[in-house]
C-alpha cells in the first residue's frame, strides 16, 4: 500500500468544512478559543511598541509617496484597524509600506489624488474578488527571484526619492523616474544645504548606533524626536510644517471621487498593480509570521480583509494598505498574542493624531528621509541577492537581474509580468531537459515505458514494517516554485511529530531555488521539533542544485540515503 496515500486517508477529516470557514477572521477564532487578561496585557504592550515604530514610518512613507504626512497616519489607523479585525492572519500589522511608494507617486503625478482614491477602490474590489474566488494560494506561483528583484528595485527607487531631502536640494517638483530624478539632483547641486546634510547624517548615525548598542530602542522615533527638538530650538532646516503647513489631526469624513468610464479605463493598470502588491506583500507577511510562530493563516480571508481595509482607507483620504513585514515581526518579538495587537496599534496612533499632531510640524524632512533610507536598505534583500547570484542556476540569476532593472528603469507592472513569463519559460525548458532516460551512458528520450519492464523496487511498504517513530512520505513530480508548499502541507497532515521523517524523492526529476529553500525550511522546522529528515533516491539534477544551495548530508538534522533500505538502516541506528 502506498505510504503517503495511506497516511492521507487516515488523517483526512470525515467531512469537508463549510466553505465559509475559510473567511472567518482570526480575531473571532482567538476570542472563541479563550482570551485572558495576560494576553490582553501582552497585546496592549505589543500594540504600543508597534505604534512607536509605525509613527515616523507612516509620515515618511506618505511624504515619499507625494502626499501629506497625515494621510500616512490615517492609512495606518484605518488599515491597521480593519486589517487586524477582519484578517485571516493572527499577527499581520497593516498600513502603508515602501512597496507602494513607487505606484502611489506615479498615480498622483498623472491622475491627482482623486485618481489614487479611485484606483485604490478598484484595487480593493479586485482583492475581495480574489479572496472570494480563493486565489490566495496563488502566491506560490511567484518565483523568489522575481520577488527579490522587484523588492530590491523598489528599495533603489525609494532611496532615489529621498536624495532631495537628504541633501536639502531646492527642487520644486521631483520627477517620477529614477534617471530624471538624478538629472534634477545634478542640476540643483548648487542648492545643497549643509544643515540638512548634518540633520540627515545625524539621524542616520543615531538610528544605526541605537541598532547596535540598544537594539530594542525605537531608533526611528528617537532620531525624529531629536531632530524635531533641534528644529524647535531654531535650527534652520525645512520641516513638515514649513512645507505642508498645519497638519490635520482627525480622520476625514468618507467621500467618493467622481467616477467615469474614461477614468476607470485609465486607472485599471495602476489599480491592478496596487491590488497585486497589497495581496502579495500581505500574504508574504503572513507567511513570515507563520514561520516565526508556527501558526497558519487563512490566505483568502486575508485577501478579503485587505480589500475592505483598502476601501476604508481610500474613502477617508488614506493610501493603499497591506501587511507590513517589519512591523509584524516587531509585534511578534514584543509578545503579540492575537490580532488585537494590530487594533491597539491603530488606536495608539489615533490618540497621537488627536493629541500631539501639532508637534509633527517641527519634524525635519531630512530626518524622515534618513528613516526611509534605512527602510530602503532593509528592503534591498541584499543577502538573498548574494545567495541567488552565487548559487542559483544562470536562468534564475537572469530573472532576478531583469526584474530589478525593469523595476528601476521602466515600470513595476512590466517588471513582474516579464519576470514571471521568463521564469515560466525557464521552468518549461528545465522540465523538458529533465524528462530523460540513460542507457549505456547515452541519454535517450522516451514517450512512455511499460511498467512491467521496470525492475522491481520497494515502492510500497507496509506501515507495520516501519520502526517505531518513523514516518514516510513519497514526493513525486518537480519541486519548483509552484509545488514547494506541499512540504509544509506534509507536516500539517501528521497528528504528531515522528523521530525520523523519510522523504522519498526518486520520482522528483527537477528542483529549483525556491524548491530547495522550501526543503531547507522543511528540515529546519523538523529539526526544531527533534525530528531528523532523510531524503532517499535523490536524482542527479536535484542533488546538484541542493549541493550548490548548501543543503547536503552534512546539514544538521538532514541525511541523504541511496535508497529506502539504506534510509531504514539510518533510522534504526538513530
ZAMI-332021 format. One line per 8 residues: their letters; for each residue x, y, z of C-alpha. Coordinates in steps of 0.2 Angstrom, whole numbers. Example, Ala and Ser with C-alpha at 12.3 -4.5 7.8 and 13.67 -1.06 7.14 Angstrom:
ZAMI-332021
as = 62:-22:39  68:-5:36
//
This chain:
ZAMI-332021
xxxxxxxx = 0:0:0  7:17:-4  13:25:12  8:43:8  -9:39:2  -12:28:17  -7:42:29  -18:55:20
xxxxxxxx = -33:43:21  -31:40:40  -29:59:44  -42:66:32  -57:73:40  -74:64:39  -82:78:31  -76:94:22
xxxxxxxx = -78:110:32  -90:123:25  -83:135:13  -87:150:24  -75:144:37  -61:150:25  -67:168:28  -69:168:47
xxxxxxxx = -57:181:54  -43:176:65  -49:188:79  -65:178:81  -55:162:82  -44:169:95  -58:175:106  -68:159:104
xxxxxxxx = -53:149:110  -52:159:126  -43:176:129  -37:181:146  -30:196:155  -12:191:152  -15:190:134  -24:207:134
xxxxxxxx = -9:215:143  3:207:131  -7:214:116  -8:231:123  11:232:126  15:225:109  2:237:101  11:252:109
xxxxxxxx = 28:245:103  22:244:85  14:261:86  30:269:91  39:261:76  24:265:64  23:283:69  38:290:60
xxxxxxxx = 37:277:46  19:282:41  23:300:40  39:297:30  31:285:18  16:297:14  29:311:10  39:300:-1
xxxxxxxx = 23:295:-10  20:313:-15  6:317:-2  5:324:16  10:316:32  -7:315:39  -13:303:25  1:291:31
xxxxxxxx = -6:291:49  -24:289:43  -19:274:32  -10:266:47  -25:269:59  -39:263:47  -28:250:38  -22:243:55
xxxxxxxx = -40:243:62  -49:234:48  -34:223:43  -32:216:60  -51:215:64  -56:205:48  -40:197:43  -35:179:41
xxxxxxxx = -18:181:49  -16:181:68  -1:194:68  -2:204:52  0:223:56  -7:233:41  -3:250:35  7:260:22
xxxxxxxx = 23:251:16  38:255:5  31:244:-9  18:257:-13  28:272:-14  33:270:-32  15:266:-38  6:280:-27
xxxxxxxx = 19:293:-33  16:289:-51  -3:289:-49  -4:305:-40  8:313:-53  -3:308:-68  -21:307:-61  -21:318:-45
xxxxxxxx = -25:312:-28  -43:308:-33  -36:296:-46  -27:287:-32  -43:286:-22  -52:278:-36  -38:267:-41  -37:261:-23
xxxxxxxx = -56:257:-23  -54:247:-39  -40:238:-31  -50:234:-16  -64:226:-26  -50:216:-35  -44:210:-18  -61:205:-12
xxxxxxxx = -65:196:-28  -48:187:-27  -51:181:-10  -69:175:-14  -63:165:-29  -50:158:-17  -34:164:-27  -25:167:-11
xxxxxxxx = -14:151:-13  -8:158:-30  6:167:-21  16:151:-23  17:154:-42  28:170:-40  46:164:-41  58:170:-27
xxxxxxxx = 70:179:-40  55:189:-46  50:194:-28  68:198:-24  72:208:-40  57:219:-39  59:222:-20  77:227:-22
xxxxxxxx = 71:238:-37  58:247:-26  72:250:-12  83:259:-25  68:270:-31  64:274:-13  82:279:-9  82:290:-25
xxxxxxxx = 66:299:-20  74:304:-3  90:312:-10  82:329:-12  78:330:7  94:321:12  104:335:4  92:349:6
xxxxxxxx = 91:352:-13  79:365:-19  68:356:-32  50:362:-33  43:346:-40  53:329:-40  51:320:-57  44:302:-56
xxxxxxxx = 58:291:-65  75:287:-57  85:294:-71  75:310:-72  77:312:-53  96:311:-54  97:323:-68  87:335:-57
xxxxxxxx = 98:332:-42  113:337:-53  105:352:-60  101:358:-42  118:353:-34  122:372:-31  107:372:-18  115:359:-6
xxxxxxxx = 110:363:12  124:359:25  111:360:39  100:347:30  115:336:27  120:337:45  102:333:51  101:318:40
xxxxxxxx = 118:311:44  115:314:62  98:305:61  106:290:51  120:289:64  108:289:79  97:275:71  112:264:66
xxxxxxxx = 120:267:83  105:263:93  103:247:82  120:242:88  120:247:106  102:246:111  93:236:98  76:236:107
xxxxxxxx = 76:255:107  64:264:94  78:271:84  67:279:71  56:288:84  72:294:94  80:301:78  65:310:73
xxxxxxxx = 62:317:90  80:323:92  79:331:75  62:339:80  69:346:96  84:354:86  72:362:74  61:368:88
xxxxxxxx = 76:376:96  79:386:80  89:375:68  86:382:50  80:367:41  65:363:31  51:354:42  34:346:39
xxxxxxxx = 26:362:45  36:373:33  32:363:18  14:357:21  8:370:34  -4:364:48  -6:345:48  -24:339:52
xxxxxxxx = -26:328:67  -43:320:63  -49:306:52  -58:314:37  -77:311:33  -79:297:20  -80:304:2  -81:296:-15
xxxxxxxx = -72:304:-30  -80:307:-47  -82:290:-57  -82:290:-76  -79:276:-88  -64:286:-95  -56:287:-78  -59:269:-74
xxxxxxxx = -51:264:-90  -36:275:-87  -34:268:-69  -36:250:-72  -17:246:-74  -12:255:-58  -27:248:-49  -21:230:-54
xxxxxxxx = -3:235:-48  -10:241:-31  -20:225:-29  -6:214:-34  6:222:-22  -6:223:-7  -11:204:-9  7:198:-12
xxxxxxxx = 15:208:2  1:204:14  2:185:11  21:186:12  20:195:28  8:181:34  20:168:29  34:176:38
xxxxxxxx = 23:177:54  19:159:52  37:154:51  41:164:67  26:157:77  21:140:70  4:147:66  -6:146:50
xxxxxxxx = -15:160:41  -31:159:30  -25:167:14  -42:170:6  -49:178:21  -33:189:22  -36:195:4  -54:200:8
xxxxxxxx = -49:209:23  -35:219:14  -48:223:1  -60:230:14  -46:239:23  -40:247:6  -58:253:3  -60:260:20
xxxxxxxx = -43:269:19  -47:277:2  -64:283:7  -57:293:22  -42:300:12  -29:287:16  -16:277:5  -16:259:-1
xxxxxxxx = -14:246:13  -5:230:15  3:219:28  19:227:34  33:213:37  44:223:48  30:230:59  23:212:60
xxxxxxxx = 40:205:66  41:219:79  24:214:86  29:196:87  45:200:96  36:212:108  25:197:113  9:199:102
xxxxxxxx = -4:186:106  -18:190:94  -25:202:81  -29:214:95  -11:220:94  -15:227:77  -31:235:83  -22:243:99
xxxxxxxx = -8:249:87  -21:258:77  -29:266:92  -12:272:99  -9:281:83  -26:288:83  -23:295:100  -7:303:94
xxxxxxxx = -16:311:79  -29:319:91  -17:325:105  1:328:98  -1:331:79  4:350:80  21:344:86  24:335:70
xxxxxxxx = 26:352:61  43:353:69  50:337:62  63:340:49  61:332:32  79:327:32  76:316:47  62:307:39
xxxxxxxx = 72:305:23  85:296:34  72:285:41  67:280:23  85:277:18  86:264:32  69:257:26  76:255:8
xxxxxxxx = 92:247:15  81:234:24  71:231:9  85:228:-3  86:209:0  105:210:-2  108:194:7  95:185:-4
xxxxxxxx = 103:193:-20  120:187:-15  114:170:-12  104:168:-28  118:176:-38  131:165:-31  122:148:-31  106:148:-42
xxxxxxxx = 106:142:-60  110:155:-73  92:157:-79  86:162:-61  100:175:-60  95:182:-76  77:183:-70  82:192:-54
xxxxxxxx = 93:205:-64  80:208:-77  66:211:-64  77:223:-55  82:233:-70  64:234:-77  58:239:-59  70:253:-58
xxxxxxxx = 71:259:-76  54:255:-84  38:250:-73  34:239:-59  20:230:-68  30:227:-83  44:220:-72  33:207:-63
xxxxxxxx = 25:202:-79  41:199:-88  49:191:-73  35:178:-71  34:174:-90  53:172:-91  53:161:-76  39:150:-83
xxxxxxxx = 49:148:-100  64:143:-90  54:131:-80  47:123:-95  64:121:-103  71:113:-87  56:101:-87  59:96:-105
xxxxxxxx = 78:93:-101  73:83:-85  62:70:-95  76:58:-100  82:41:-98  100:35:-98  105:18:-107  124:13:-108
xxxxxxxx = 129:30:-104  119:39:-118  104:49:-115  88:44:-124  70:51:-123  55:40:-122  37:44:-123  32:30:-111
xxxxxxxx = 38:15:-103  30:-2:-99  28:-4:-80  31:-22:-81  48:-18:-89  54:-9:-74  65:-18:-61  55:-22:-45
xxxxxxxx = 58:-9:-31  52:-7:-14  40:7:-18  26:0:-7  30:-3:11  18:-9:24  17:3:38  19:-11:51
xxxxxxxx = 36:-14:44  42:4:49  52:6:65  43:15:79  44:34:77  47:33:59  36:42:46  37:40:27
xxxxxxxx = 31:51:13  33:49:-6  37:65:-16  33:64:-35  35:77:-48  45:93:-49  49:103:-33  48:120:-41
xxxxxxxx = 41:137:-35  23:131:-38  24:115:-28  36:120:-14  22:122:-2  17:104:-2  31:100:10  23:111:23
xxxxxxxx = 7:103:20  15:86:23  20:92:41  2:98:44  -5:80:40  4:72:54  -5:71:71  12:71:80
xxxxxxxx = 30:73:75  40:57:72  58:54:77  63:51:59  55:58:43  59:48:27  56:59:11  57:48:-4
xxxxxxxx = 62:58:-19  66:45:-33  52:52:-43  57:71:-41  66:75:-58  68:93:-56  71:106:-42  74:125:-42
xxxxxxxx = 80:138:-30  63:140:-21  61:121:-20  77:120:-11  73:134:0  56:125:5  66:109:8  78:118:19
xxxxxxxx = 64:126:28  56:109:30  72:102:38  73:117:49  56:115:56  58:97:59  75:99:67  67:112:79
xxxxxxxx = 55:98:84  69:85:86  65:76:70  78:70:58  74:71:39  81:58:27  80:60:8  81:44:-2
xxxxxxxx = 84:41:-21  88:59:-25  91:61:-43  106:70:-51  98:87:-55  90:89:-38  106:83:-29  117:95:-39
xxxxxxxx = 106:110:-35  104:105:-17  123:105:-15  125:122:-24  112:129:-12  121:122:3  109:108:8  119:92:9
xxxxxxxx = 121:77:20  132:87:32  117:99:36  111:97:54  96:86:55  97:80:37  104:65:29  104:58:11
xxxxxxxx = 102:39:8  105:29:-8  88:21:-7  74:17:5  83:2:13  98:12:17  86:26:25  78:12:36
xxxxxx = 96:7:42  100:25:47  83:27:56  86:11:66  103:16:70  97:33:76
//
